[in-house]
Amino acid sequence: MTTAAERPAVGAPLVERVLAHYRERTLAELLRHIPEQSPPYLYDLAADYPTRPCKGLRAALCLVTCAAFGGAPDRALNPAVTVELFHNAFLVHDDIQDGSELRRGTPTLPARYGVEVALNVGNAINLLGLRRVMANRRALGGELAWRLFEETELMCRQSLEGQAMEIAWIRDNVCDLTSADYYRMCLKKTSWYTFLYPCRSGLLVAEGAGTDATRLDRFGWYLGAAFQIQDDVLNLVGAAEEYGKEIAGDLWEGKRTLMLIQLLERATPAERARVVRHLSLTRAQRGPGAAEDVAWLLDRMTAYDCVAHAQEAAAGLVAAAEREIEGVLAGVPEPAADGDGDGDGAEAEQARAFLRALPDFVVARGR
Protein backbone atom coordinates (compact mmCIF):
# COMPACT_ATOMS: atom_id res chain seq x y z
CA MET A 1 0.00 0.00 0.00
CA THR A 2 1.32 3.48 -0.85
CA THR A 3 1.51 5.57 2.28
CA ALA A 4 0.62 9.25 2.53
CA ALA A 5 4.29 10.05 3.05
CA GLU A 6 5.17 8.41 -0.30
CA ARG A 7 2.58 10.21 -2.41
CA PRO A 8 3.48 13.47 -4.13
CA ALA A 9 2.07 16.57 -2.52
CA VAL A 10 -1.08 17.84 -4.20
CA GLY A 11 -1.82 21.54 -4.20
CA ALA A 12 0.99 22.36 -1.79
CA PRO A 13 1.96 25.64 -3.51
CA LEU A 14 -1.64 26.88 -3.31
CA VAL A 15 -1.94 25.92 0.35
CA GLU A 16 1.39 27.57 1.21
CA ARG A 17 0.42 30.76 -0.63
CA VAL A 18 -2.97 31.02 1.07
CA LEU A 19 -1.49 30.26 4.48
CA ALA A 20 1.13 32.98 4.08
CA HIS A 21 -1.49 35.51 2.92
CA TYR A 22 -3.89 34.90 5.79
CA ARG A 23 -1.12 34.58 8.39
CA GLU A 24 0.09 38.08 7.49
CA ARG A 25 -3.41 39.49 7.86
CA THR A 26 -4.09 37.69 11.13
CA LEU A 27 -0.74 38.53 12.72
CA ALA A 28 -1.09 42.24 11.94
CA GLU A 29 -4.51 42.28 13.60
CA LEU A 30 -3.30 40.22 16.56
CA LEU A 31 -0.37 42.52 17.28
CA ARG A 32 -2.66 45.55 17.06
CA HIS A 33 -4.56 44.34 20.12
CA ILE A 34 -1.64 43.54 22.43
CA PRO A 35 -1.39 46.27 25.09
CA GLU A 36 1.63 48.52 24.69
CA GLN A 37 1.85 49.25 28.42
CA SER A 38 2.92 46.16 30.31
CA PRO A 39 4.45 45.06 33.60
CA PRO A 40 7.74 43.26 33.01
CA TYR A 41 7.48 39.77 31.48
CA LEU A 42 3.79 39.87 30.58
CA TYR A 43 2.27 41.49 27.49
CA ASP A 44 5.75 42.22 26.15
CA LEU A 45 6.15 38.43 25.78
CA ALA A 46 2.63 37.69 24.54
CA ALA A 47 3.71 38.16 20.93
CA ASP A 48 6.75 35.87 21.25
CA TYR A 49 5.21 32.61 19.98
CA PRO A 50 2.81 34.20 17.44
CA THR A 51 5.69 36.02 15.73
CA ARG A 52 7.94 32.98 15.46
CA PRO A 53 8.04 31.28 12.03
CA CYS A 54 4.91 29.16 11.61
CA LYS A 55 2.16 28.46 9.10
CA GLY A 56 -0.76 29.98 11.00
CA LEU A 57 -2.97 27.05 9.96
CA ARG A 58 -5.79 27.48 12.46
CA ALA A 59 -6.44 31.17 11.86
CA ALA A 60 -6.16 30.66 8.10
CA LEU A 61 -8.66 27.81 8.24
CA CYS A 62 -11.18 30.10 9.94
CA LEU A 63 -10.79 32.73 7.21
CA VAL A 64 -10.71 30.17 4.38
CA THR A 65 -13.89 28.48 5.59
CA CYS A 66 -15.66 31.82 5.78
CA ALA A 67 -14.62 32.64 2.20
CA ALA A 68 -15.43 29.15 0.86
CA PHE A 69 -19.01 29.41 2.09
CA GLY A 70 -19.66 32.86 0.67
CA GLY A 71 -18.64 35.13 3.53
CA ALA A 72 -16.20 38.03 3.58
CA PRO A 73 -12.97 36.98 5.33
CA ASP A 74 -12.56 40.46 6.83
CA ARG A 75 -15.63 39.80 8.98
CA ALA A 76 -13.95 36.65 10.30
CA LEU A 77 -10.64 38.33 11.10
CA ASN A 78 -11.43 38.84 14.78
CA PRO A 79 -12.52 35.18 15.26
CA ALA A 80 -9.33 34.14 13.42
CA VAL A 81 -7.24 36.18 15.86
CA THR A 82 -9.14 34.51 18.69
CA VAL A 83 -8.23 31.08 17.32
CA GLU A 84 -4.57 32.08 17.04
CA LEU A 85 -4.38 33.50 20.57
CA PHE A 86 -5.89 30.45 22.25
CA HIS A 87 -3.62 28.23 20.16
CA ASN A 88 -0.48 30.04 21.32
CA ALA A 89 -1.62 30.03 24.94
CA PHE A 90 -2.04 26.25 24.68
CA LEU A 91 1.50 26.00 23.27
CA VAL A 92 2.99 27.90 26.19
CA HIS A 93 1.18 25.70 28.71
CA ASP A 94 2.09 22.54 26.75
CA ASP A 95 5.75 23.49 26.91
CA ILE A 96 5.49 23.87 30.67
CA GLN A 97 3.72 20.52 31.12
CA ASP A 98 6.05 18.65 28.77
CA GLY A 99 9.26 20.30 29.91
CA SER A 100 9.97 21.13 26.26
CA GLU A 101 13.13 23.04 25.44
CA LEU A 102 12.43 24.05 21.84
CA ARG A 103 9.42 25.58 20.12
CA ARG A 104 9.67 26.45 16.42
CA GLY A 105 13.41 26.08 16.56
CA THR A 106 13.92 28.53 19.46
CA PRO A 107 14.04 28.03 23.25
CA THR A 108 10.60 27.82 24.80
CA LEU A 109 9.34 30.49 27.15
CA PRO A 110 9.75 28.27 30.25
CA ALA A 111 13.28 27.31 29.12
CA ARG A 112 14.24 30.95 28.58
CA TYR A 113 12.37 32.77 31.37
CA GLY A 114 11.29 30.05 33.82
CA VAL A 115 7.99 28.35 34.55
CA GLU A 116 6.57 31.23 36.61
CA VAL A 117 6.92 33.75 33.80
CA ALA A 118 5.74 31.33 31.10
CA LEU A 119 2.64 30.32 33.06
CA ASN A 120 1.62 33.93 33.55
CA VAL A 121 2.24 34.78 29.90
CA GLY A 122 0.14 31.82 28.80
CA ASN A 123 -2.70 33.04 31.02
CA ALA A 124 -2.31 36.55 29.61
CA ILE A 125 -2.60 35.24 26.04
CA ASN A 126 -5.79 33.43 27.03
CA LEU A 127 -7.07 36.71 28.47
CA LEU A 128 -6.33 38.46 25.17
CA GLY A 129 -8.24 35.71 23.39
CA LEU A 130 -11.20 36.21 25.70
CA ARG A 131 -11.17 39.94 24.95
CA ARG A 132 -11.36 39.13 21.22
CA VAL A 133 -14.37 36.89 21.90
CA MET A 134 -16.04 39.80 23.69
CA ALA A 135 -15.25 42.12 20.76
CA ASN A 136 -17.41 39.98 18.45
CA ARG A 137 -20.55 41.50 19.97
CA ARG A 138 -19.70 44.92 18.64
CA ALA A 139 -18.45 43.73 15.25
CA LEU A 140 -20.88 40.90 14.46
CA GLY A 141 -23.94 41.46 16.62
CA GLY A 142 -25.15 39.82 19.81
CA GLU A 143 -26.63 36.59 18.44
CA LEU A 144 -23.63 35.61 16.34
CA ALA A 145 -21.23 36.71 19.08
CA TRP A 146 -22.99 34.40 21.53
CA ARG A 147 -22.73 31.45 19.11
CA LEU A 148 -19.01 32.12 18.75
CA PHE A 149 -18.68 32.30 22.53
CA GLU A 150 -20.40 28.92 22.85
CA GLU A 151 -18.04 27.44 20.27
CA THR A 152 -15.05 28.85 22.15
CA GLU A 153 -16.23 27.39 25.46
CA LEU A 154 -16.81 24.00 23.80
CA MET A 155 -13.38 24.03 22.17
CA CYS A 156 -11.63 24.89 25.44
CA ARG A 157 -13.51 22.17 27.32
CA GLN A 158 -12.77 19.49 24.72
CA SER A 159 -9.10 20.48 24.49
CA LEU A 160 -8.60 20.48 28.25
CA GLU A 161 -10.29 17.08 28.56
CA GLY A 162 -8.05 15.68 25.81
CA GLN A 163 -4.96 17.06 27.52
CA ALA A 164 -6.14 15.56 30.82
CA MET A 165 -6.47 12.15 29.16
CA GLU A 166 -2.89 12.28 27.90
CA ILE A 167 -1.52 13.52 31.22
CA ALA A 168 -3.37 10.75 33.10
CA TRP A 169 -1.98 8.05 30.80
CA ILE A 170 1.56 9.21 31.55
CA ARG A 171 1.02 9.88 35.26
CA ASP A 172 -0.66 6.49 35.88
CA ASN A 173 1.60 4.63 33.42
CA VAL A 174 -1.35 3.26 31.47
CA CYS A 175 -0.02 0.65 29.02
CA ASP A 176 -3.15 -1.23 27.91
CA LEU A 177 -4.46 1.42 25.51
CA THR A 178 -5.93 0.66 22.10
CA SER A 179 -5.92 2.60 18.85
CA ALA A 180 -9.50 3.67 19.66
CA ASP A 181 -8.28 5.30 22.88
CA TYR A 182 -5.64 7.22 20.93
CA TYR A 183 -8.18 8.43 18.35
CA ARG A 184 -10.54 9.56 21.10
CA MET A 185 -7.73 11.62 22.60
CA CYS A 186 -6.91 13.06 19.15
CA LEU A 187 -10.51 14.14 18.65
CA LYS A 188 -10.51 16.10 21.89
CA LYS A 189 -6.95 17.38 22.08
CA THR A 190 -6.13 18.05 18.42
CA SER A 191 -9.18 17.94 16.15
CA TRP A 192 -11.30 20.33 18.18
CA TYR A 193 -9.04 23.32 18.41
CA THR A 194 -6.98 22.78 15.26
CA PHE A 195 -9.78 22.03 12.79
CA LEU A 196 -13.33 21.84 14.17
CA TYR A 197 -13.25 25.17 16.03
CA PRO A 198 -11.73 27.21 13.18
CA CYS A 199 -14.09 25.64 10.63
CA ARG A 200 -17.15 26.14 12.80
CA SER A 201 -16.20 29.76 13.52
CA GLY A 202 -15.64 30.58 9.85
CA LEU A 203 -18.87 28.87 8.84
CA LEU A 204 -20.89 30.81 11.43
CA VAL A 205 -19.48 34.15 10.26
CA ALA A 206 -20.22 33.24 6.62
CA GLU A 207 -23.77 31.99 7.08
CA GLY A 208 -25.00 33.48 10.34
CA ALA A 209 -25.92 32.31 13.82
CA GLY A 210 -28.69 30.02 12.57
CA THR A 211 -26.50 27.82 10.39
CA ASP A 212 -25.59 24.19 11.09
CA ALA A 213 -21.99 24.64 12.24
CA THR A 214 -21.42 20.88 12.46
CA ARG A 215 -21.35 20.29 8.69
CA LEU A 216 -17.54 20.19 8.61
CA ASP A 217 -17.08 18.17 11.80
CA ARG A 218 -16.22 14.88 10.10
CA PHE A 219 -13.75 16.69 7.84
CA GLY A 220 -12.15 18.30 10.88
CA TRP A 221 -12.04 15.09 12.87
CA TYR A 222 -10.31 13.13 10.10
CA LEU A 223 -7.84 15.96 9.50
CA GLY A 224 -7.08 16.36 13.20
CA ALA A 225 -6.27 12.68 13.66
CA ALA A 226 -4.09 12.63 10.52
CA PHE A 227 -2.37 15.83 11.67
CA GLN A 228 -1.60 14.40 15.12
CA ILE A 229 -0.31 11.12 13.72
CA GLN A 230 1.99 12.96 11.32
CA ASP A 231 3.23 15.18 14.15
CA ASP A 232 3.98 12.07 16.21
CA VAL A 233 5.81 10.49 13.25
CA LEU A 234 7.90 13.62 12.70
CA ASN A 235 8.80 13.61 16.38
CA LEU A 236 10.49 10.26 15.80
CA VAL A 237 11.91 10.48 12.28
CA GLY A 238 11.72 14.14 11.25
CA ALA A 239 14.63 16.47 10.59
CA ALA A 240 15.33 18.63 13.64
CA GLU A 241 15.71 21.85 11.63
CA GLU A 242 12.30 21.31 9.97
CA TYR A 243 10.42 19.91 12.96
CA GLY A 244 11.44 22.75 15.30
CA LYS A 245 11.07 20.64 18.45
CA GLU A 246 13.14 17.97 20.18
CA ILE A 247 13.40 14.80 18.09
CA ALA A 248 12.16 11.73 20.03
CA GLY A 249 10.84 14.07 22.73
CA ASP A 250 7.64 12.00 22.88
CA LEU A 251 9.66 8.94 23.93
CA TRP A 252 11.50 10.93 26.58
CA GLU A 253 8.16 12.24 27.89
CA GLY A 254 6.37 8.88 27.67
CA LYS A 255 3.59 10.08 25.38
CA ARG A 256 1.17 7.42 24.21
CA THR A 257 1.32 7.68 20.43
CA LEU A 258 -0.18 5.30 17.89
CA MET A 259 3.33 3.93 17.30
CA LEU A 260 3.91 3.26 20.99
CA ILE A 261 0.53 1.58 21.35
CA GLN A 262 1.38 -0.65 18.37
CA LEU A 263 4.76 -1.50 19.88
CA LEU A 264 3.16 -2.53 23.17
CA GLU A 265 0.76 -4.78 21.23
CA ARG A 266 3.41 -6.39 18.98
CA ALA A 267 6.43 -6.71 21.31
CA THR A 268 7.50 -9.92 23.00
CA PRO A 269 6.71 -10.19 26.74
CA ALA A 270 10.31 -9.32 27.63
CA GLU A 271 10.35 -6.33 25.27
CA ARG A 272 6.99 -5.15 26.55
CA ALA A 273 8.27 -5.30 30.13
CA ARG A 274 11.22 -3.09 29.14
CA VAL A 275 8.90 -0.58 27.47
CA VAL A 276 6.62 -0.48 30.52
CA ARG A 277 9.61 -0.01 32.82
CA HIS A 278 10.85 2.91 30.71
CA LEU A 279 7.42 4.51 30.75
CA SER A 280 7.07 4.12 34.52
CA LEU A 281 9.86 6.66 35.14
CA THR A 282 9.80 10.40 34.67
CA ARG A 283 12.39 12.04 32.46
CA ALA A 284 14.29 13.22 35.54
CA GLN A 285 14.26 9.71 37.07
CA ARG A 286 15.63 7.84 34.04
CA GLY A 287 19.23 8.91 34.43
CA PRO A 288 22.16 8.52 32.01
CA GLY A 289 20.92 5.22 30.56
CA ALA A 290 17.76 6.81 29.17
CA ALA A 291 19.33 7.71 25.82
CA GLU A 292 20.08 4.05 25.22
CA ASP A 293 16.47 3.14 26.08
CA VAL A 294 15.11 5.77 23.69
CA ALA A 295 17.37 4.48 20.90
CA TRP A 296 16.19 0.95 21.63
CA LEU A 297 12.54 2.03 21.49
CA LEU A 298 13.12 3.64 18.10
CA ASP A 299 14.80 0.44 16.86
CA ARG A 300 11.92 -1.74 18.06
CA MET A 301 9.34 0.55 16.46
CA THR A 302 11.17 0.18 13.17
CA ALA A 303 11.46 -3.59 13.53
CA TYR A 304 7.72 -3.93 14.14
CA ASP A 305 6.74 -1.46 11.37
CA CYS A 306 5.03 0.81 13.89
CA VAL A 307 5.89 4.01 11.98
CA ALA A 308 4.72 2.53 8.67
CA HIS A 309 1.48 1.46 10.35
CA ALA A 310 0.92 5.01 11.60
CA GLN A 311 1.64 6.48 8.16
CA GLU A 312 -0.87 4.11 6.59
CA ALA A 313 -3.46 5.13 9.19
CA ALA A 314 -2.82 8.80 8.37
CA ALA A 315 -3.22 8.06 4.66
CA GLY A 316 -6.61 6.46 5.31
CA LEU A 317 -7.75 9.45 7.33
CA VAL A 318 -6.59 11.81 4.59
CA ALA A 319 -8.62 9.87 2.01
CA ALA A 320 -11.67 10.05 4.29
CA ALA A 321 -11.20 13.82 4.74
CA GLU A 322 -10.93 14.30 0.97
CA ARG A 323 -14.19 12.42 0.41
CA GLU A 324 -15.89 14.36 3.18
CA ILE A 325 -14.96 17.84 1.93
CA GLU A 326 -15.98 16.94 -1.62
CA GLY A 327 -19.37 15.87 -0.34
CA VAL A 328 -19.88 19.03 1.70
CA LEU A 329 -18.76 21.40 -1.07
CA ALA A 330 -20.91 19.59 -3.63
CA GLY A 331 -23.97 20.95 -1.85
CA VAL A 332 -22.79 24.57 -1.87
CA PRO A 333 -23.59 26.80 -4.88
CA GLU A 334 -20.55 27.79 -6.93
CA PRO A 335 -19.50 31.41 -6.32
CA ALA A 336 -20.28 33.98 -8.98
CA ALA A 337 -17.24 35.17 -10.93
CA ASP A 338 -17.65 38.75 -9.73
CA GLY A 339 -18.83 37.73 -6.29
CA ASP A 340 -22.18 38.29 -4.69
CA GLY A 341 -23.33 39.25 -1.22
CA ASP A 342 -20.44 39.98 1.10
CA GLY A 343 -17.97 37.49 -0.35
CA ASP A 344 -15.69 37.65 -3.37
CA GLY A 345 -16.08 34.99 -6.07
CA ALA A 346 -12.38 34.54 -6.81
CA GLU A 347 -11.50 34.34 -3.14
CA ALA A 348 -14.26 31.82 -2.53
CA GLU A 349 -13.04 29.66 -5.42
CA GLN A 350 -9.49 29.76 -4.09
CA ALA A 351 -10.71 28.94 -0.58
CA ARG A 352 -12.52 25.84 -1.82
CA ALA A 353 -9.41 24.73 -3.69
CA PHE A 354 -7.49 25.19 -0.43
CA LEU A 355 -9.94 22.99 1.51
CA ARG A 356 -9.68 20.28 -1.13
CA ALA A 357 -5.86 20.36 -1.08
CA LEU A 358 -5.46 20.64 2.69
CA PRO A 359 -5.81 16.95 3.65
CA ASP A 360 -2.81 15.85 1.58
CA PHE A 361 -0.86 18.91 2.73
CA VAL A 362 -1.41 17.94 6.37
CA VAL A 363 0.59 14.74 5.96
CA ALA A 364 3.06 16.21 3.46
CA ARG A 365 4.95 17.88 6.30
CA GLY A 366 8.40 16.35 6.55
CA ARG A 367 8.32 14.60 3.17
N, C-alpha and C positions, 0 to 999 in steps of 0.2 A: 504494500500500500504506500502511495506517495504521501509523505507527511506535509503539513503546512509549511514547515521550515524548508522543504525542498522545492516548493512551487515558486515560480517567479512572482514577484510582487505585481499586483494589478492596481493601477490607478494611484500608485504611491506619489508621483509628482503632483497630481491634483490635490491629494490629501495634505501633503506637506505645504503646498502653496496656500490652501485655505486655512490650515492651522496657523501659519505664520501671520496671515492677514488678520484673523480674528484675535490672535494672541496680542498683537500690537494694539488693537482697539481696546481690548479688555484691560491690558496692563496700564494703559494711559488713564483709563477711568478709575481703576483701582488705586493708583498712586495719588490721584486727585483727591481721594477721600481719606487719606491717612493724615491724621493731625500733624501739623508742623511743630506745635509746642508739645514737648514730651519730657517726662522725668527720664533720667538716665536709664538705658537698657529696657526701653518699652516700645513706644511707637517708632522710635528711630531704628529698631530692628524688625519691625513688622513687615517691611518690604524686602527683607533679606532673601527668603526663599522664593517669593514670587518673581524677583528680578534675576534669579539664577537661570542659566540656560535650561529651557524645558519646552515641551510642545504645546502646553496649555490646552490639552485635549478636552477637559471637562467643560470649561467655559466656551470653547469653540463649538462643542456639541450642542450646548444650549442655543447658541446663536444660529447654528446650521439648521437645527430642527425647526426653529421659528421660521426661518426663511423657506425651508422645504415645504412647509404647510401653509404658505401664503402670507406669513406675517412679515413685518419690517424688523430686521435684526436690531435696529437702534432701540426699539421698544423693549427688547430683551437684554439690553446691555447691563442694566442694573442687576437682574437675576443672574447673568453670567458672572458678574463680579462677585456676587454672593457665593456662587458655586466655587469660584477660585479661592476666595478667602477661607471658607470652611475646609476646602481641600488642604490648603497650606497649614492651617491650624492642626489638622489631623497629622500631617507629616511631622510637625514639630513634636507633638505628643508621641507619635510612633517612635521617633528617634530616641526619646527619653526612655520609653518602655523597653525598646530593643537594645539599648546601649550602643546604637549605631555611631560610627565615627565619620562616615562620609555620606553626603547627600548631594546629588548632582555634581559629583567630582570635587566637592569642597567640604571642609570640616563642618559637621552639623553644629547647630546652635548649642546643644548641651556639651559637645566636645570643646567648643571654642569659649563659651561663656559660663558653663556650669548648668546643672539641672535647675537651680532656683530661677535663674534668668530665663532659661528656655521655657520652663513651665509657665511663667508669667506672660511671656511673649505669645505663647500659644493661646492662652486665655484671652489676651488682648486682640489677637486676630479673630478669634471667635466673636468677640464683642463687636468688632468692625463688621463682621458678616451679619450679625444681628441688626446692626444699624442699617445695613443695606436692605434687609428684609422689611424693616419699618418704612424705609423710603419708598417702597412699592406703592403704598397707599396714596401718596401724593402723585406719583407718576402714572399709575395704572388704574387707580380707583379702588374703593374699599373691597368689593366682592372678589376681584381678581387677586388683590393683595392678600386677602385672607386665604384663598386657595393656595397661593404660593407659600404662605406661612405654614399651612397644614403639610404641604409637601416637604418643607424644610424640617419640621418636627419629625415627620415620619422617616426621612433620610437619616437624621441624627440618631434616632432610636435604633433603626436597623443596623447602622454602622457600629454603634457602641455595643450592641448585642453580639454582632459578629466578632468584634475585637475581644469581647469577654469570652466567647467560645474558644478562640485561639489561645488566649492567656491561660484559661483553665486547663486546656490540654497540656500545655507546657508545665504549668505549676503542679498538676496532679499526675504528671507523667503518664498520660493516657496513651496506650499503645495498641488498642484493639479497634481503631477507627476503620471505617470503610470509605470507599470513594464517595458514597452518598453523603457521609458526614462532611467530607471536604467540600463537596459542591454546595451543601447547605451553608457552610461558612462563607464560601465565595459569594453566594447570593446576598448575604447580609453585609459582609465586610467590604466587598469590592463592587459588585454589580449595582448596589443601590446608589452609592454616592458618585461612582465613576460614570455610569451610563443611565440608569433609570431616572435619577433625580434631574440631571441636565436635560434629558429628553422630555420628561414630564413638564419641566418648567418652560422649555421652549415651546412645547405644544400648547400649553395654557395661554401663553402670551399671544401666540398666533391665532388661536381659535376662540379664546374667551373662557371665562370661569365655568361655563356650562359644558365644556367639551369632555369627552372620555379620555382622560390623561393616561389610561392604562394601555392604550393601543400599541405602544412600543415596548411594553414590558418584556415580552418574550425576546425581542431583539436585544434589549439591554441585558437581560439575564445571560443569554448565550455569549454575548460579547464580554461581559464581565468575567465569566468563568474562563473563557479563552485567554483574556488579558492576564488574569491571575496566574494561570498555568504557565504562560509564556514568561511572565516575570519570575516565577519560581525556577524555570529552566535556565533563564539568563543568569540567575544568581549562582547556578552551578557551573555553567559552561560558557558564559558570556565573556566578552573582552572587558577588562576593568575600565579602560578609558571610555568605552561606549556605555557601559552599564551605569557608571557613576556611583555605585555603592560597593560595599565589600563583597568580593567574590566568595561564595560558600558561606556567607554570613548566616543563612538560614540553618545550616548544619551546626554552626557554632551556637546559635540561639535555640536550637531544638524545635524549630517550626515544623508542624505537621503538613508537609506538602503531599501532592499526589504521588510524587516519586518515592517519598519516604514511606508512605502507606503501602505502596506496591512492594517496596523492599521488605517491609515487615511481613507481608503476606507470602513472599517468594523465598525468603532466606531459610537456610537450614536452622534447626533449633539452636545450635551453638552460635551461629551468626546472629540470629534474632536476639539471643541473650546479650551479645556484645552491643548490639544497637540499643537495646533497652537500657543497659548499664550506662552507655554514653548519654542517653537522653535524661537519665535520672539526675544528672549533675548540672549545676549551673555553669555558665561560662567561667566564672571566677573559681569554681571548685575543681575544674578539670585538670588544671596544672599543665606542666610542660609537655606531657604526652598527648595532649588534645589534638595537636596538629597531625600526628600520626593517625589518630582515630578518624579525623575528618577526611584525610586522604584515603583511608580504608573504606569509609562510607561511600565516597565518590567512586572508588573502584568497584565496589559491590553493586552500586546502582547501574554502572555500565555493564557489568557482567550479567545482570538480570534484566537488561533492556528497560529499565525504569524510565529513563529520559525519553527513549523512543516511544514508550507507551504514552507518556504525557503529551508528547508532540502529536501523536495520532489522535488523542482525545481532544486536543485543541483544534486540530483540523476538522474533526466532526462538528464541534461547536461552531466553528467559522462557517461551515456549510449550512448549518441550521440557521445561523444569523442571516446569511445571504438569502435563504429562502423566505425567511420571515419578513425582511425589509422589502423584498420584491412584492410580497403579498399585500403588505400595508400600503405601499406607494401605488399599487395597481388600482386601489380604490380612491385615490386622490386625483381630482382634475388636473390636467397638465396646465402649467402657468402660461398666461398669455405672453407673447413675445415682448410687448411693451409694458407688461405688468398691469395688474389691476388691484383695486383696493389699496391696502397699505404696503404690500410687498412689491418687489421688483422681479419681473419674469426671468431675466438672465440670472439673477442671484438665486432665485428659487431652483432653477434648472441645475445650476452648479451645486447647490446644497444637496439636491437629490442624488447627483452623481457622487458626491462625497459620502453620503450614507451608504450607497451601494458598494463603494470601494473600501469603506472603513474596516469591515470584518477581516479581509485579507491583510490590511495594513497592520492591524492589531498584533498579528502573529509574525509579521515581517520584521519586527524589531530584532536586531541581532543576527539577521541573515548574513 
